[in-house]
Amino acid sequence: MTDEILAFVEGKVGRLRLNRPKPIHALNEAMCHAMIAALVAWRENPAVGAVLLDHAEGRGFCSGGDVRAAAESGKVDGAAARAFFGTEYQLNHLLFTYAKPIASFMDGIVMGGGVGIALPARYRVATERTVFAMPEATIGLFPDVGGGWYLSRLPGRIGQYLALTAARIGGAEAKALGIATHYVPAEALDGVKAAIIAEPQQIQAILDAAAIPATETPILQQRESIDRLFAADSLENILAALESDGGDWAREVLAGLRTKSPQSCKVALRLLHEAAVRTDFADEMRAEFGIAAHICQRHDFIEGVRALLVDRDNAPIWDPATPEGVTDHMLDTIFGPLPDGEAWEPLRL
């Protein structure tokens, strides 16, 4: 166990509180194991009627996974990175399939690995402080932790837009897109949690009563442009559409997109295309683990983490440097099967 996860029962509710504030509660393998242990114990405990997932202190819910450690592992044999991703994805799947209601409070920053633990919850509460993003293409990774599943099910081509651009959206936008189930003022959260702890069987009614209309939704104002310009499953065609548009918004999006890893962008597009037709979340996690196992030792992930999180020069040198350089053969290798005995499997408990 680790003190970076506070796991305890309060009233008839299991409390899972992220408690690693300095890196905005970025998940490491020990934290994932601790959450798994608590969830498994509460699953058969009749005294626990629901689970609340939030953060104990600090300015955000969860900034992601500990990708710096994963990148260091990728420089050698990648074994520690694969162990981390494997455990993290088992946690994601356990949350997704958990029978008892879970409410995640997505207050503040919710990115990457934070998305992976927040979105499986039956109730997902956003606030005016929520900042939601899947920024993996910025560091040479891809939208994992179930990102393929969630993003491919958003309206129109918004999922592709979020996956490629790493765009940040607010809590009202998250509610409007269905990412969040409720939009609640941050000042009301303590009272909401206390009410749920007192009467967990009334969780739906409590959240419904506390919710307010989600009115600030600028992403919906760009819905037509997003659906039109991100309509292709080819990165080259998306870039061409943005280039030919000529508008200020398209020009700004294009400039940002050109800073992302071409390999990551192509992986994301293929992942979302395949994830859209999957019917089993375990199959999604199995596929994403295979991609992660391959990509964690490739140049772009190691270089992206160096440039954005270690040296912080914000000047990654991608290889291949262009979309055209990312061949179908390269993608087939990244999406290829793992050796016998190395494929991801859900927890068997």
PARO-149827 format. One record per residue (C-alpha): residue number from 1; z negated, x, y negated. Coordinates in pm, 1 decimal. Each point is the difference from the previous one (the first is absolute). Layout:
residues N
+-----+----------+----------+----------+
! num !       pz !       px !       py !
+-----+----------+----------+----------+
! NUM !        Z !        X !        Y !
...
+-----+----------+----------+----------+
end
This chain:
residues 349
+-----+----------+----------+----------+
! num !       pz !       px !       py !
+-----+----------+----------+----------+
!   1 !      0.0 !      0.0 !      0.0 !
!   2 !     35.6 !     99.8 !   -365.5 !
!   3 !   -176.5 !    -91.1 !   -324.5 !
!   4 !    347.1 !    -41.1 !   -149.9 !
!   5 !     -0.1 !   -345.6 !    160.2 !
!   6 !   -294.2 !   -232.7 !    -54.5 !
!   7 !     -5.9 !   -242.1 !    293.6 !
!   8 !   -281.5 !   -254.1 !     19.9 !
!   9 !    -71.3 !   -367.7 !     55.7 !
!  10 !   -112.9 !   -207.1 !   -297.3 !
!  11 !    -87.2 !   -359.2 !     73.4 !
!  12 !    265.9 !   -112.8 !    246.2 !
!  13 !    263.4 !    236.6 !   -133.6 !
!  14 !    105.6 !    346.8 !    108.9 !
!  15 !     42.6 !    226.3 !   -302.6 !
!  16 !    247.4 !    287.5 !      2.6 !
!  17 !    -20.3 !    197.8 !   -322.6 !
!  18 !    214.6 !    306.0 !    -74.0 !
!  19 !   -227.9 !    267.9 !   -142.4 !
!  20 !    208.8 !    305.3 !    -87.6 !
!  21 !     44.4 !    -52.2 !   -374.2 !
!  22 !    126.4 !    341.3 !   -115.9 !
!  23 !    340.4 !    -30.8 !    172.1 !
!  24 !     -6.7 !   -377.6 !    -65.5 !
!  25 !   -114.4 !    -66.5 !    356.4 !
!  26 !    298.7 !    169.7 !    165.0 !
!  27 !    -30.6 !    -53.5 !    374.5 !
!  28 !    -65.3 !    282.0 !    243.6 !
!  29 !    -21.3 !    -22.8 !    377.2 !
!  30 !   -380.9 !    -21.5 !      5.1 !
!  31 !      9.2 !   -299.1 !   -233.9 !
!  32 !    253.1 !   -173.7 !    222.7 !
!  33 !   -215.6 !     62.3 !    307.4 !
!  34 !   -306.3 !   -136.1 !   -180.5 !
!  35 !    178.2 !   -321.3 !    -98.7 !
!  36 !    135.9 !    -44.1 !    351.8 !
!  37 !   -348.1 !     42.2 !    148.8 !
!  38 !   -149.7 !   -260.6 !   -232.7 !
!  39 !    279.0 !   -252.3 !     54.0 !
!  40 !    -21.2 !     34.9 !    376.5 !
!  41 !   -378.6 !    -49.5 !     -7.5 !
!  42 !     26.1 !   -307.4 !   -222.9 !
!  43 !    284.1 !   -154.0 !    197.7 !
!  44 !   -233.6 !   -126.7 !    275.1 !
!  45 !   -308.1 !    -42.9 !   -219.8 !
!  46 !    -66.8 !   -373.4 !    -58.5 !
!  47 !   -213.6 !     85.7 !   -301.6 !
!  48 !    309.1 !    123.3 !   -188.2 !
!  49 !    222.3 !   -281.1 !   -122.2 !
!  50 !    231.8 !    192.4 !   -231.7 !
!  51 !     72.7 !    349.1 !   -133.7 !
!  52 !     19.3 !    110.3 !   -363.7 !
!  53 !    195.8 !    317.1 !    -75.2 !
!  54 !    -41.3 !    161.1 !   -341.2 !
!  55 !    -98.8 !    324.8 !   -172.6 !
!  56 !   -350.3 !    100.8 !    -98.2 !
!  57 !     70.4 !    167.2 !   -334.4 !
!  58 !    272.2 !    168.2 !   -198.8 !
!  59 !    320.4 !   -113.2 !   -166.5 !
!  60 !    197.7 !   -121.8 !    294.6 !
!  61 !      0.4 !   -151.9 !    344.6 !
!  62 !    193.2 !    273.5 !    184.2 !
!  63 !    260.4 !    248.2 !   -122.1 !
!  64 !    150.0 !     65.7 !    344.8 !
!  65 !    -52.2 !    229.7 !    292.9 !
!  66 !   -104.0 !    363.8 !     -1.6 !
!  67 !    358.5 !    126.1 !     -8.6 !
!  68 !   -101.7 !    345.4 !   -120.9 !
!  69 !   -171.7 !     66.5 !    332.3 !
!  70 !    296.5 !   -148.9 !    186.0 !
!  71 !    241.1 !    227.7 !   -185.0 !
!  72 !   -210.8 !    306.6 !     79.5 !
!  73 !     13.5 !   -101.6 !    365.3 !
!  74 !    375.7 !    -49.0 !    -27.8 !
!  75 !     38.5 !    364.6 !    -99.3 !
!  76 !   -124.0 !    101.0 !    346.0 !
!  77 !     19.3 !   -220.2 !    310.7 !
!  78 !    -53.9 !   -340.6 !   -164.2 !
!  79 !   -261.0 !    -98.0 !    259.5 !
!  80 !   -269.9 !    -92.6 !   -253.2 !
!  81 !    249.6 !   -201.4 !   -204.2 !
!  82 !    110.7 !   -196.6 !    305.8 !
!  83 !   -364.7 !    -62.3 !     96.3 !
!  84 !    -73.3 !   -133.5 !   -347.7 !
!  85 !    305.2 !   -225.4 !    -13.2 !
!  86 !    -68.7 !   -124.7 !    351.8 !
!  87 !   -359.7 !    -96.6 !    -81.4 !
!  88 !     92.7 !   -147.8 !   -338.1 !
!  89 !    267.8 !   -217.7 !    159.5 !
!  90 !   -244.2 !   -116.1 !    268.5 !
!  91 !   -230.8 !   -111.2 !   -281.6 !
!  92 !    290.1 !   -178.4 !   -172.2 !
!  93 !     86.1 !   -182.3 !    322.6 !
!  94 !   -364.1 !    -90.2 !     72.8 !
!  95 !    -32.6 !   -154.7 !   -345.8 !
!  96 !    330.2 !   -185.7 !     42.3 !
!  97 !   -103.9 !   -154.3 !    333.4 !
!  98 !   -369.5 !    -57.2 !    -78.8 !
!  99 !   -107.4 !   -352.9 !     91.9 !
! 100 !   -278.3 !    -37.4 !   -256.0 !
! 101 !    102.5 !    -52.6 !   -362.9 !
! 102 !     23.1 !    313.1 !   -212.7 !
! 103 !      8.2 !      0.1 !   -380.1 !
! 104 !    123.8 !    314.4 !   -173.0 !
! 105 !    -76.9 !     47.0 !   -368.4 !
! 106 !    291.6 !    190.0 !   -151.0 !
! 107 !   -170.2 !     81.5 !   -328.4 !
! 108 !    146.2 !    304.8 !   -175.7 !
! 109 !    241.0 !    243.2 !    164.3 !
! 110 !    149.1 !   -115.5 !    331.8 !
! 111 !    259.3 !    242.9 !    128.3 !
! 112 !    132.0 !    134.4 !    330.0 !
! 113 !   -279.8 !      2.7 !    254.2 !
! 114 !   -190.7 !   -247.1 !   -218.3 !
! 115 !    284.9 !   -245.6 !     47.2 !
! 116 !    -26.0 !     58.1 !    375.5 !
! 117 !   -361.2 !   -119.8 !     14.9 !
! 118 !     19.9 !   -270.9 !   -267.4 !
! 119 !    309.3 !   -193.2 !    103.7 !
! 120 !    -98.0 !    -80.6 !    360.0 !
! 121 !   -291.2 !   -206.7 !   -132.8 !
! 122 !     27.5 !   -377.8 !     13.2 !
! 123 !   -126.3 !    -19.0 !   -358.8 !
! 124 !    125.4 !    257.1 !   -250.9 !
! 125 !   -155.4 !    -13.1 !   -345.0 !
! 126 !    170.2 !    161.1 !   -299.8 !
! 127 !   -137.1 !     30.6 !   -353.3 !
! 128 !    131.7 !     88.1 !   -345.2 !
! 129 !    -93.9 !    361.9 !     84.8 !
! 130 !    211.3 !     16.2 !    316.4 !
! 131 !    270.1 !    267.3 !      6.1 !
! 132 !    206.6 !    -36.8 !    317.0 !
! 133 !    265.4 !    249.0 !    114.6 !
! 134 !    157.9 !    165.2 !    300.7 !
! 135 !     76.2 !    342.6 !   -153.2 !
! 136 !     88.6 !    191.0 !    318.3 !
! 137 !    357.7 !     86.0 !   -103.0 !
! 138 !   -153.2 !    202.8 !   -283.5 !
! 139 !   -166.2 !    236.9 !    249.2 !
! 140 !    269.8 !     11.8 !    267.6 !
! 141 !   -168.7 !   -247.8 !    234.1 !
! 142 !    101.7 !   -366.3 !     57.7 !
! 143 !   -171.3 !   -341.1 !    -40.3 !
! 144 !   -211.4 !     11.1 !    314.5 !
! 145 !   -333.9 !   -165.7 !     99.1 !
! 146 !    201.2 !   -315.6 !     66.5 !
! 147 !    201.4 !     36.6 !   -319.4 !
! 148 !    322.9 !    -70.6 !    184.0 !
! 149 !   -141.3 !   -332.2 !    120.0 !
! 150 !   -147.3 !   -113.3 !   -332.9 !
! 151 !    273.4 !    118.8 !   -236.2 !
! 152 !    283.7 !   -137.0 !    211.6 !
! 153 !   -159.2 !   -346.3 !    -23.8 !
! 154 !    -21.0 !    -15.5 !   -379.1 !
! 155 !    240.6 !   -227.4 !   -188.3 !
! 156 !    358.6 !    117.7 !    -41.6 !
! 157 !     31.0 !    376.7 !    -34.7 !
! 158 !   -333.7 !     58.7 !   -170.8 !
! 159 !   -128.9 !    188.3 !    304.2 !
! 160 !    289.3 !    244.0 !    -13.3 !
! 161 !    -53.7 !     43.2 !   -372.8 !
! 162 !   -371.2 !     76.9 !     43.4 !
! 163 !     61.9 !    235.0 !    293.8 !
! 164 !    267.3 !    207.2 !   -176.0 !
! 165 !   -134.1 !     13.1 !   -354.4 !
! 166 !   -377.2 !     12.8 !     65.2 !
! 167 !    -28.4 !   -257.8 !   -278.5 !
! 168 !   -350.5 !   -118.1 !    -84.0 !
! 169 !    -80.8 !   -367.6 !    -29.5 !
! 170 !   -308.3 !   -179.9 !   -124.5 !
! 171 !   -228.9 !   -250.9 !    163.4 !
! 172 !    176.2 !   -308.6 !   -136.5 !
! 173 !    330.4 !    134.7 !    129.6 !
! 174 !   -157.3 !     69.6 !    339.2 !
! 175 !   -116.2 !   -361.4 !     14.5 !
! 176 !    340.3 !   -134.3 !   -106.5 !
! 177 !    171.1 !    200.6 !    275.3 !
! 178 !   -246.5 !   -105.5 !    269.7 !
! 179 !   -144.6 !    348.5 !     35.2 !
! 180 !   -331.8 !   -146.4 !   -116.5 !
! 181 !   -123.2 !   -344.3 !    102.7 !
! 182 !   -227.5 !    -43.3 !   -304.0 !
! 183 !    -10.8 !    127.2 !   -358.7 !
! 184 !   -360.0 !     14.0 !   -121.0 !
! 185 !   -146.0 !    149.3 !   -322.1 !
! 186 !   -174.0 !    329.3 !     72.4 !
! 187 !   -316.6 !   -121.3 !   -171.5 !
! 188 !    -27.3 !   -278.9 !    258.2 !
! 189 !     16.1 !    222.9 !    309.3 !
! 190 !   -373.9 !     58.9 !     42.7 !
! 191 !    -66.8 !   -371.5 !     -5.8 !
! 192 !    283.5 !    -70.9 !    239.8 !
! 193 !   -126.2 !    257.2 !    248.6 !
! 194 !   -356.3 !   -134.0 !    -23.4 !
! 195 !    125.1 !   -352.6 !     65.5 !
! 196 !    198.9 !    112.6 !    304.1 !
! 197 !   -299.9 !    189.4 !    137.2 !
! 198 !   -207.7 !   -316.1 !    -34.3 !
! 199 !    261.5 !   -229.7 !    156.9 !
! 200 !    273.9 !    194.7 !    178.2 !
! 201 !    138.2 !   -317.7 !    156.2 !
! 202 !     93.3 !   -111.4 !   -354.8 !
! 203 !    197.1 !    313.6 !    -84.0 !
! 204 !    325.5 !   -186.3 !    -67.5 !
! 205 !   -162.0 !   -253.6 !   -230.5 !
! 206 !   -198.6 !    268.3 !   -183.9 !
! 207 !    309.2 !    207.9 !    -71.3 !
! 208 !    206.9 !   -304.4 !    -94.7 !
! 209 !   -265.7 !   -105.9 !   -250.5 !
! 210 !    -19.6 !    346.2 !   -158.3 !
! 211 !    375.4 !     58.5 !    -24.9 !
! 212 !    189.6 !    -30.9 !   -328.5 !
! 213 !    376.3 !    -35.1 !    -59.4 !
! 214 !    204.3 !    320.1 !     24.1 !
! 215 !    200.4 !    -10.0 !   -323.3 !
! 216 !     91.9 !    363.2 !    -77.0 !
! 217 !    284.4 !     62.4 !    243.1 !
! 218 !    259.2 !    230.4 !   -161.8 !
! 219 !    151.7 !     96.9 !    335.4 !
! 220 !    122.9 !   -356.8 !     41.4 !
! 221 !    187.4 !     32.2 !   -328.6 !
! 222 !    206.8 !    273.5 !    167.8 !
! 223 !     47.4 !   -191.7 !    324.4 !
! 224 !    372.6 !    -61.6 !    -53.2 !
! 225 !     64.9 !    364.1 !    -86.1 !
! 226 !   -205.8 !    125.4 !    294.4 !
! 227 !    175.1 !   -226.3 !    249.7 !
! 228 !    341.8 !     96.2 !   -135.5 !
! 229 !    -43.4 !    373.2 !    -50.7 !
! 230 !   -204.4 !     64.1 !    316.2 !
! 231 !    210.6 !   -225.7 !    222.5 !
! 232 !    146.5 !    283.7 !    209.2 !
! 233 !   -165.4 !    170.6 !    297.0 !
! 234 !    175.5 !    320.9 !   -108.0 !
! 235 !   -177.5 !    224.3 !   -250.2 !
! 236 !    333.3 !    121.5 !   -135.5 !
! 237 !    109.7 !   -357.4 !    -70.3 !
! 238 !   -328.5 !    -84.2 !   -171.5 !
! 239 !     34.8 !    304.2 !   -225.0 !
! 240 !    360.5 !    -92.6 !    -76.8 !
! 241 !   -102.9 !   -355.5 !    -90.4 !
! 242 !   -268.3 !    128.0 !   -236.7 !
! 243 !    242.0 !    247.1 !   -158.1 !
! 244 !    265.8 !   -264.7 !    -62.6 !
! 245 !   -242.7 !   -258.7 !   -143.4 !
! 246 !    -37.4 !    168.5 !   -336.5 !
! 247 !   -317.6 !   -184.0 !   -101.6 !
! 248 !   -316.5 !    166.2 !   -125.5 !
! 249 !   -208.6 !   -121.8 !    294.6 !
! 250 !    252.3 !    125.2 !    256.5 !
! 251 !     27.3 !    334.1 !   -179.1 !
! 252 !   -379.0 !     43.9 !      5.5 !
! 253 !    -25.3 !    -94.9 !    366.7 !
! 254 !    285.8 !    235.4 !     89.2 !
! 255 !   -167.9 !    293.1 !   -176.0 !
! 256 !   -319.1 !    -58.4 !    195.6 !
! 257 !    180.9 !    -49.0 !    328.5 !
! 258 !    177.8 !    333.8 !    -36.7 !
! 259 !   -339.0 !    176.4 !      7.3 !
! 260 !    -84.5 !   -137.8 !    346.5 !
! 261 !     67.7 !    169.1 !    331.9 !
! 262 !    348.3 !   -108.5 !    115.9 !
! 263 !   -119.4 !     35.8 !    358.7 !
! 264 !   -300.2 !   -225.4 !    -62.8 !
! 265 !    213.1 !   -260.9 !   -173.8 !
! 266 !    246.3 !    -16.3 !    287.3 !
! 267 !   -281.7 !    -17.0 !    253.5 !
! 268 !   -158.8 !   -284.1 !   -198.4 !
! 269 !    321.5 !   -201.8 !    -14.0 !
! 270 !     59.8 !     35.4 !    372.1 !
! 271 !   -363.6 !    -79.6 !     79.4 !
! 272 !      2.1 !   -321.3 !   -205.3 !
! 273 !    330.3 !   -106.6 !    154.2 !
! 274 !   -142.1 !     39.7 !    351.3 !
! 275 !   -347.2 !   -134.5 !    -81.2 !
! 276 !    137.0 !   -326.8 !   -136.8 !
! 277 !     89.8 !   -121.1 !    350.2 !
! 278 !   -308.5 !    123.6 !    185.7 !
! 279 !   -234.4 !   -267.3 !    130.2 !
! 280 !   -291.9 !    214.4 !    118.7 !
! 281 !   -208.6 !    206.0 !   -243.9 !
! 282 !    -84.3 !    244.4 !    279.7 !
! 283 !    372.2 !     77.0 !     34.0 !
! 284 !     12.2 !     67.9 !   -373.3 !
! 285 !   -289.9 !    245.0 !     19.1 !
! 286 !    152.0 !    165.8 !    304.9 !
! 287 !    326.6 !     53.0 !   -187.6 !
! 288 !   -172.6 !    124.6 !   -314.7 !
! 289 !   -210.2 !    245.6 !    197.8 !
! 290 !    313.8 !    146.7 !    154.1 !
! 291 !    146.8 !     49.0 !   -346.7 !
! 292 !   -325.0 !    147.9 !   -134.2 !
! 293 !    -26.9 !    239.2 !    296.0 !
! 294 !    344.5 !    135.5 !    -80.7 !
! 295 !    -18.0 !     -3.1 !   -377.6 !
! 296 !   -343.3 !    163.5 !    -39.2 !
! 297 !    148.2 !    336.6 !     98.3 !
! 298 !    317.8 !    -29.7 !   -203.6 !
! 299 !     59.6 !    180.4 !   -327.3 !
! 300 !     -9.5 !   -294.5 !   -240.1 !
! 301 !   -347.8 !   -121.8 !     93.0 !
! 302 !   -155.7 !    344.7 !    -26.6 !
! 303 !    189.0 !     70.6 !   -322.8 !
! 304 !    -77.5 !   -338.9 !   -154.2 !
! 305 !   -373.1 !     35.0 !     61.0 !
! 306 !     10.8 !    352.2 !   -143.8 !
! 307 !    181.1 !   -108.6 !   -315.7 !
! 308 !   -186.3 !   -323.4 !    -71.2 !
! 309 !   -349.9 !     57.9 !    138.6 !
! 310 !    -64.9 !    373.9 !     43.3 !
! 311 !    181.3 !    203.6 !   -266.4 !
! 312 !     65.2 !   -314.4 !   -204.2 !
! 313 !    315.0 !    141.0 !   -158.4 !
! 314 !    175.7 !   -332.7 !     70.4 !
! 315 !    314.2 !    193.8 !     85.3 !
! 316 !     65.1 !    -39.4 !    372.7 !
! 317 !    311.9 !    165.4 !    139.6 !
! 318 !    132.9 !   -247.3 !    254.4 !
! 319 !    202.5 !    114.9 !    298.7 !
! 320 !    251.5 !   -155.6 !     33.9 !
! 321 !     22.3 !    -31.6 !   -376.4 !
! 322 !    249.5 !   -287.3 !     -2.7 !
! 323 !     34.4 !   -331.5 !    183.6 !
! 324 !    328.2 !    119.6 !    147.7 !
! 325 !   -184.1 !    292.1 !    159.1 !
! 326 !   -224.4 !   -234.2 !    201.0 !
! 327 !    228.0 !    -62.7 !    294.7 !
! 328 !    -12.2 !   -276.3 !    258.8 !
! 329 !    -79.0 !    266.4 !    259.0 !
! 330 !   -304.0 !    108.9 !   -201.3 !
! 331 !   -121.2 !   -360.5 !    -19.8 !
! 332 !     61.3 !    -51.9 !    371.9 !
! 333 !   -220.8 !    302.7 !     67.2 !
! 334 !   -278.4 !   -131.6 !   -223.8 !
! 335 !     19.2 !   -343.1 !    164.1 !
! 336 !     39.9 !    147.9 !    348.0 !
! 337 !   -245.8 !    -49.8 !    286.2 !
! 338 !   -302.2 !    222.9 !     46.4 !
! 339 !    -56.6 !    202.3 !    316.8 !
! 340 !   -155.5 !   -178.3 !    296.1 !
! 341 !   -367.3 !    -73.8 !    -53.5 !
! 342 !      6.5 !     46.7 !   -377.7 !
! 343 !     95.3 !   -349.0 !   -117.0 !
! 344 !   -254.1 !   -200.2 !   -203.3 !
! 345 !   -196.0 !   -273.6 !    170.2 !
! 346 !   -251.0 !   -251.6 !   -138.7 !
! 347 !   -367.2 !     28.5 !     83.3 !
! 348 !    -81.6 !   -104.9 !    355.0 !
! 349 !   -355.1 !   -126.2 !    -15.0 !
+-----+----------+----------+----------+
end
